[in-house]
Amino acid sequence: MDLIDENYLFTSTLPDYERYGLRTQMNRCSVSIASNISEGSSKRTDKHFVKYLEDSLGSAYEWETQLVVCFRQDFLSEDVYLSLESKVQKVQSKISNFIDRLDSNN
């Protein structure tokens, strides 16, 4: 949820011409990360939950790719880029570790 908050703060600074491009896509990805985890937690089996976690992980990698695009287009400073990149990589690591634990239980 913290990544969503930081994402919305960042994307509000993107140029107006990115309103329906990167801004919209990054907002959707960040929300998708948390939403897939939430939705998956309602599933009856770990196997089904893992599918949603994998979708969440995919959204996290997609968001990171879009962050790289923003950095390469000079839409953010290196300091902000590195901070956000570190945070999304921590989220990716936590989701991956959770998937591994659930997979090892089956």
N, CA, C and O atoms as a DFTB+ gen file, in Angstrom:
424 C
 N C O
     1  1       0.820      -1.184       0.000
     2  2       0.000       0.000       0.000
     3  2       0.871       1.258       0.000
     4  3       0.509       2.268      -0.602
     5  1       2.014       1.191       0.674
     6  2       2.922       2.344       0.664
     7  2       3.433       2.630      -0.747
     8  3       3.579       3.786      -1.143
     9  1       3.703       1.565      -1.496
    10  2       4.167       1.749      -2.876
    11  2       3.077       2.418      -3.718
    12  3       3.380       3.251      -4.573
    13  1       1.834       2.066      -3.484
    14  2       0.726       2.706      -4.203
    15  2       0.714       4.198      -3.902
    16  3       0.613       5.025      -4.808
    17  1       0.820       4.531      -2.617
    18  2       0.818       5.948      -2.235
    19  2       1.968       6.704      -2.896
    20  3       1.773       7.787      -3.447
    21  1       3.151       6.132      -2.838
    22  2       4.315       6.799      -3.434
    23  2       4.182       6.868      -4.954
    24  3       4.586       7.852      -5.574
    25  1       3.616       5.825      -5.546
    26  2       3.401       5.824      -6.984
    27  2       2.484       6.970      -7.391
    28  3       2.792       7.710      -8.325
    29  1       1.364       7.120      -6.699
    30  2       0.418       8.181      -7.054
    31  2       1.055       9.558      -6.884
    32  3       0.812      10.455      -7.690
    33  1       1.861       9.730      -5.851
    34  2       2.574      11.009      -5.686
    35  2       3.507      11.254      -6.859
    36  3       3.558      12.356      -7.405
    37  1       4.249      10.213      -7.245
    38  2       5.185      10.362      -8.351
    39  2       4.464      10.597      -9.673
    40  3       4.804      11.523     -10.410
    41  1       3.469       9.765      -9.979
    42  2       2.836       9.876     -11.299
    43  2       2.093      11.198     -11.475
    44  3       1.867      11.634     -12.604
    45  1       1.716      11.833     -10.381
    46  2       1.061      13.146     -10.508
    47  2       2.028      14.205     -11.027
    48  3       1.605      15.278     -11.458
    49  1       3.332      13.904     -10.988
    50  2       4.338      14.858     -11.479
    51  2       4.706      14.615     -12.943
    52  3       5.447      15.399     -13.536
    53  1       4.189      13.529     -13.526
    54  2       4.513      13.240     -14.923
    55  2       3.890      14.294     -15.837
    56  3       2.881      14.907     -15.488
    57  1       4.492      14.501     -17.005
    58  2       3.951      15.492     -17.941
    59  2       2.501      15.180     -18.327
    60  3       2.084      14.022     -18.335
    61  1       1.750      16.223     -18.642
    62  2       0.341      16.045     -19.017
    63  2       0.166      15.095     -20.189
    64  3      -0.830      14.374     -20.254
    65  1       1.111      15.080     -21.111
    66  2       0.956      14.192     -22.263
    67  2       1.089      12.718     -21.885
    68  3       0.811      11.849     -22.711
    69  1       1.501      12.424     -20.671
    70  2       1.563      11.042     -20.182
    71  2       0.342      10.675     -19.341
    72  3       0.310       9.608     -18.728
    73  1      -0.661      11.551     -19.311
    74  2      -1.860      11.303     -18.501
    75  2      -2.501       9.957     -18.843
    76  3      -2.932       9.233     -17.946
    77  1      -2.567       9.621     -20.122
    78  2      -3.203       8.369     -20.535
    79  2      -2.172       7.327     -20.968
    80  3      -2.521       6.314     -21.573
    81  1      -0.919       7.581     -20.659
    82  2       0.157       6.653     -20.976
    83  2       0.748       6.098     -19.697
    84  3       0.124       5.297     -19.001
    85  1       1.941       6.530     -19.405
    86  2       2.653       6.011     -18.236
    87  2       1.902       6.256     -16.931
    88  3       1.854       5.379     -16.069
    89  1       1.326       7.425     -16.784
    90  2       0.633       7.738     -15.522
    91  2      -0.472       6.715     -15.249
    92  3      -0.527       6.127     -14.169
    93  1      -1.331       6.513     -16.209
    94  2      -2.436       5.570     -16.032
    95  2      -1.923       4.149     -15.832
    96  3      -2.401       3.430     -14.955
    97  1      -0.960       3.748     -16.639
    98  2      -0.466       2.377     -16.561
    99  2       0.247       2.103     -15.235
   100  3       0.062       1.043     -14.637
   101  1       1.049       3.044     -14.785
   102  2       1.749       2.849     -13.512
   103  2       0.769       2.810     -12.345
   104  3       0.941       2.023     -11.414
   105  1      -0.254       3.654     -12.392
   106  2      -1.262       3.627     -11.329
   107  2      -1.976       2.282     -11.308
   108  3      -2.197       1.704     -10.244
   109  1      -2.333       1.791     -12.483
   110  2      -3.030       0.511     -12.559
   111  2      -2.136      -0.632     -12.071
   112  3      -2.598      -1.517     -11.351
   113  1      -0.871      -0.613     -12.458
   114  2       0.063      -1.666     -12.020
   115  2       0.229      -1.665     -10.509
   116  3       0.172      -2.720      -9.876
   117  1       0.434      -0.490      -9.930
   118  2       0.670      -0.439      -8.485
   119  2      -0.539      -0.954      -7.717
   120  3      -0.387      -1.673      -6.729
   121  1      -1.728      -0.597      -8.159
   122  2      -2.944      -1.083      -7.504
   123  2      -3.103      -2.585      -7.737
   124  3      -3.558      -3.306      -6.850
   125  1      -2.734      -3.050      -8.914
   126  2      -2.848      -4.462      -9.246
   127  2      -1.973      -5.335      -8.347
   128  3      -2.348      -6.461      -8.019
   129  1      -0.823      -4.826      -7.952
   130  2       0.065      -5.591      -7.066
   131  2      -0.691      -5.976      -5.796
   132  3      -0.755      -7.150      -5.433
   133  1      -1.254      -4.984      -5.133
   134  2      -1.967      -5.239      -3.872
   135  2      -3.292      -5.961      -4.106
   136  3      -3.671      -6.838      -3.329
   137  1      -3.992      -5.593      -5.173
   138  2      -5.312      -6.177      -5.430
   139  2      -5.229      -7.682      -5.686
   140  3      -6.072      -8.439      -5.204
   141  1      -4.226      -8.116      -6.438
   142  2      -4.079      -9.544      -6.711
   143  2      -3.753     -10.327      -5.450
   144  3      -4.236     -11.445      -5.274
   145  1      -2.945      -9.758      -4.575
   146  2      -2.648     -10.427      -3.305
   147  2      -3.923     -10.556      -2.485
   148  3      -4.211     -11.612      -1.921
   149  1      -4.675      -9.476      -2.429
   150  2      -5.920      -9.487      -1.671
   151  2      -6.914     -10.500      -2.233
   152  3      -7.486     -11.297      -1.490
   153  1      -7.113     -10.462      -3.532
   154  2      -8.061     -11.384      -4.157
   155  2      -7.607     -12.832      -3.981
   156  3      -8.415     -13.712      -3.683
   157  1      -6.321     -13.070      -4.166
   158  2      -5.799     -14.434      -4.042
   159  2      -5.927     -15.001      -2.646
   160  3      -6.056     -16.213      -2.472
   161  1      -5.891     -14.129      -1.647
   162  2      -5.986     -14.612      -0.268
   163  2      -7.337     -15.236       0.038
   164  3      -7.484     -15.940       1.038
   165  1      -8.328     -14.985      -0.817
   166  2      -9.656     -15.565      -0.596
   167  2      -9.790     -16.960      -1.197
   168  3     -10.811     -17.620      -1.000
   169  1      -8.788     -17.413      -1.916
   170  2      -8.871     -18.708      -2.577
   171  2      -8.698     -19.835      -1.576
   172  3      -8.045     -19.680      -0.544
   173  1      -9.290     -20.961      -1.901
   174  2      -9.318     -22.086      -0.965
   175  2      -8.024     -22.877      -0.891
   176  3      -7.745     -23.523       0.119
   177  1      -7.228     -22.831      -1.960
   178  2      -6.004     -23.633      -1.950
   179  2      -4.788     -22.742      -2.206
   180  3      -4.888     -21.676      -2.812
   181  1      -3.657     -23.209      -1.730
   182  2      -2.410     -22.486      -1.977
   183  2      -2.106     -22.417      -3.473
   184  3      -1.565     -21.421      -3.953
   185  1      -2.450     -23.467      -4.203
   186  2      -2.195     -23.497      -5.646
   187  2      -2.908     -22.334      -6.335
   188  3      -2.326     -21.663      -7.187
   189  1      -4.156     -22.099      -5.970
   190  2      -4.899     -20.985      -6.561
   191  2      -4.342     -19.646      -6.093
   192  3      -4.257     -18.699      -6.875
   193  1      -3.967     -19.565      -4.831
   194  2      -3.397     -18.336      -4.281
   195  2      -2.096     -17.993      -5.010
   196  3      -1.851     -16.826      -5.317
   197  1      -1.269     -18.990      -5.287
   198  2       0.010     -18.763      -5.974
   199  2      -0.214     -18.119      -7.333
   200  3       0.569     -17.264      -7.745
   201  1      -1.267     -18.514      -8.036
   202  2      -1.550     -17.917      -9.342
   203  2      -1.741     -16.406      -9.206
   204  3      -1.228     -15.646     -10.028
   205  1      -2.466     -15.963      -8.189
   206  2      -2.688     -14.536      -7.963
   207  2      -1.407     -13.840      -7.511
   208  3      -1.156     -12.690      -7.873
   209  1      -0.610     -14.536      -6.726
   210  2       0.675     -13.968      -6.322
   211  2       1.588     -13.788      -7.531
   212  3       2.316     -12.799      -7.628
   213  1       1.545     -14.746      -8.449
   214  2       2.343     -14.624      -9.673
   215  2       1.863     -13.448     -10.518
   216  3       2.679     -12.740     -11.109
   217  1       0.557     -13.234     -10.582
   218  2       0.023     -12.067     -11.291
   219  2       0.488     -10.771     -10.620
   220  3       0.846      -9.802     -11.289
   221  1       0.474     -10.778      -9.297
   222  2       0.943      -9.620      -8.538
   223  2       2.426      -9.350      -8.816
   224  3       2.837      -8.204      -9.002
   225  1       3.205     -10.410      -8.840
   226  2       4.635     -10.277      -9.124
   227  2       4.849      -9.733     -10.536
   228  3       5.716      -8.887     -10.753
   229  1       4.070     -10.213     -11.479
   230  2       4.160      -9.705     -12.847
   231  2       3.872      -8.214     -12.903
   232  3       4.552      -7.474     -13.613
   233  1       2.872      -7.774     -12.160
   234  2       2.557      -6.340     -12.115
   235  2       3.694      -5.539     -11.490
   236  3       3.968      -4.413     -11.905
   237  1       4.348      -6.114     -10.505
   238  2       5.483      -5.426      -9.869
   239  2       6.637      -5.266     -10.855
   240  3       7.282      -4.218     -10.893
   241  1       6.898      -6.296     -11.647
   242  2       7.954      -6.190     -12.655
   243  2       7.559      -5.225     -13.769
   244  3       8.395      -4.480     -14.279
   245  1       6.297      -5.241     -14.137
   246  2       5.821      -4.298     -15.150
   247  2       5.986      -2.860     -14.645
   248  3       6.443      -1.986     -15.382
   249  1       5.614      -2.627     -13.391
   250  2       5.746      -1.292     -12.805
   251  2       7.210      -0.864     -12.789
   252  3       7.529       0.285     -13.094
   253  1       8.094      -1.789     -12.434
   254  2       9.518      -1.457     -12.401
   255  2      10.011      -1.078     -13.804
   256  3      10.793      -0.139     -13.950
   257  1       9.567      -1.790     -14.812
   258  2       9.956      -1.471     -16.188
   259  2       9.494      -0.071     -16.559
   260  3      10.239       0.685     -17.182
   261  1       8.286       0.276     -16.187
   262  2       7.775       1.614     -16.478
   263  2       8.545       2.681     -15.713
   264  3       8.730       3.794     -16.207
   265  1       8.995       2.341     -14.508
   266  2       9.836       3.260     -13.745
   267  2      11.147       3.514     -14.480
   268  3      11.616       4.651     -14.534
   269  1      11.736       2.477     -15.042
   270  2      12.965       2.613     -15.824
   271  2      12.721       3.541     -17.012
   272  3      13.548       4.403     -17.308
   273  1      11.596       3.365     -17.687
   274  2      11.254       4.245     -18.812
   275  2      11.193       5.697     -18.335
   276  3      11.734       6.592     -18.985
   277  1      10.543       5.921     -17.218
   278  2      10.440       7.283     -16.672
   279  2      11.817       7.863     -16.388
   280  3      12.076       9.030     -16.682
   281  1      12.691       7.060     -15.825
   282  2      14.041       7.532     -15.531
   283  2      14.792       7.852     -16.818
   284  3      15.450       8.887     -16.916
   285  1      14.695       6.975     -17.792
   286  2      15.401       7.185     -19.061
   287  2      14.863       8.393     -19.822
   288  3      15.570       8.987     -20.636
   289  1      13.608       8.752     -19.553
   290  2      13.016       9.930     -20.192
   291  2      13.206      11.196     -19.345
   292  3      12.661      12.252     -19.668
   293  1      13.972      11.085     -18.274
   294  2      14.261      12.205     -17.369
   295  2      13.015      12.767     -16.686
   296  3      12.910      13.974     -16.469
   297  1      12.067      11.878     -16.346
   298  2      10.876      12.300     -15.631
   299  2      11.077      12.296     -14.118
   300  3      10.205      12.748     -13.375
   301  1      12.231      11.785     -13.656
   302  2      12.527      11.769     -12.227
   303  2      14.033      11.767     -12.026
   304  3      14.802      11.379     -12.906
   305  1      14.422      12.207     -10.857
   306  2      15.851      12.262     -10.528
   307  2      16.374      10.863     -10.238
   308  3      15.605       9.933      -9.993
   309  1      17.675      10.736     -10.270
   310  2      18.282       9.442      -9.966
   311  2      17.989       9.017      -8.532
   312  3      17.759       7.836      -8.272
   313  1      17.995       9.967      -7.602
   314  2      17.708       9.640      -6.202
   315  2      16.301       9.070      -6.032
   316  3      16.110       8.068      -5.343
   317  1      15.327       9.708      -6.659
   318  2      13.948       9.225      -6.568
   319  2      13.829       7.870      -7.261
   320  3      13.184       6.953      -6.751
   321  1      14.454       7.759      -8.418
   322  2      14.445       6.491      -9.145
   323  2      14.995       5.356      -8.287
   324  3      14.361       4.308      -8.164
   325  1      16.160       5.558      -7.700
   326  2      16.795       4.508      -6.904
   327  2      15.958       4.156      -5.679
   328  3      15.886       2.990      -5.291
   329  1      15.331       5.146      -5.075
   330  2      14.481       4.885      -3.918
   331  2      13.269       4.049      -4.297
   332  3      12.956       3.067      -3.623
   333  1      12.587       4.430      -5.368
   334  2      11.411       3.678      -5.810
   335  2      11.793       2.294      -6.316
   336  3      11.083       1.320      -6.068
   337  1      12.906       2.210      -7.018
   338  2      13.361       0.909      -7.522
   339  2      13.646      -0.038      -6.357
   340  3      13.272      -1.211      -6.399
   341  1      14.296       0.463      -5.340
   342  2      14.597      -0.356      -4.172
   343  2      13.321      -0.858      -3.502
   344  3      13.244      -2.013      -3.083
   345  1      12.333       0.007      -3.405
   346  2      11.076      -0.378      -2.758
   347  2      10.335      -1.439      -3.555
   348  3       9.820      -2.399      -2.984
   349  1      10.278      -1.271      -4.873
   350  2       9.555      -2.273      -5.666
   351  2      10.326      -3.589      -5.680
   352  3       9.711      -4.655      -5.722
   353  1      11.636      -3.543      -5.646
   354  2      12.413      -4.780      -5.612
   355  2      12.215      -5.519      -4.289
   356  3      12.241      -6.749      -4.259
   357  1      12.019      -4.789      -3.208
   358  2      11.710      -5.430      -1.923
   359  2      10.346      -6.120      -1.988
   360  3      10.175      -7.228      -1.481
   361  1       9.383      -5.450      -2.616
   362  2       8.055      -6.053      -2.789
   363  2       8.174      -7.315      -3.639
   364  3       7.587      -8.344      -3.305
   365  1       8.926      -7.241      -4.730
   366  2       9.125      -8.406      -5.598
   367  2       9.740      -9.561      -4.821
   368  3       9.317     -10.707      -4.964
   369  1      10.724      -9.263      -4.012
   370  2      11.397     -10.297      -3.221
   371  2      10.437     -10.939      -2.223
   372  3      10.433     -12.159      -2.061
   373  1       9.632     -10.130      -1.561
   374  2       8.683     -10.667      -0.584
   375  2       7.645     -11.560      -1.258
   376  3       7.308     -12.628      -0.747
   377  1       7.143     -11.116      -2.403
   378  2       6.152     -11.935      -3.119
   379  2       6.794     -13.240      -3.586
   380  3       6.200     -14.309      -3.443
   381  1       7.994     -13.160      -4.141
   382  2       8.695     -14.366      -4.611
   383  2       8.938     -15.343      -3.476
   384  3       8.725     -16.545      -3.633
   385  1       9.381     -14.841      -2.342
   386  2       9.622     -15.709      -1.186
   387  2       8.329     -16.356      -0.700
   388  3       8.323     -17.525      -0.315
   389  1       7.241     -15.602      -0.717
   390  2       5.950     -16.140      -0.301
   391  2       5.514     -17.248      -1.257
   392  3       5.038     -18.296      -0.822
   393  1       5.676     -17.018      -2.547
   394  2       5.341     -18.053      -3.542
   395  2       6.176     -19.303      -3.278
   396  3       5.643     -20.413      -3.280
   397  1       7.477     -19.135      -3.052
   398  2       8.344     -20.281      -2.795
   399  2       7.887     -21.059      -1.574
   400  3       7.881     -22.290      -1.590
   401  1       7.501     -20.352      -0.512
   402  2       7.044     -21.035       0.702
   403  2       5.761     -21.812       0.450
   404  3       5.616     -22.948       0.902
   405  1       4.832     -21.196      -0.272
   406  2       3.573     -21.892      -0.554
   407  2       3.818     -23.099      -1.458
   408  3       3.220     -24.156      -1.259
   409  1       4.696     -22.942      -2.451
   410  2       5.008     -24.056      -3.348
   411  2       5.683     -25.201      -2.599
   412  3       5.435     -26.368      -2.900
   413  1       6.524     -24.880      -1.636
   414  2       7.239     -25.931      -0.903
   415  2       6.309     -26.694       0.036
   416  3       6.627     -27.807       0.454
   417  1       5.167     -26.105       0.367
   418  2       4.183     -26.780       1.229
   419  2       3.346     -27.785       0.449
   420  3       2.643     -28.600       1.047
   421  1       3.412     -27.738      -0.854
   422  2       2.571     -28.636      -1.677
   423  2       3.349     -29.780      -2.248
   424  3       2.788     -30.616      -2.956
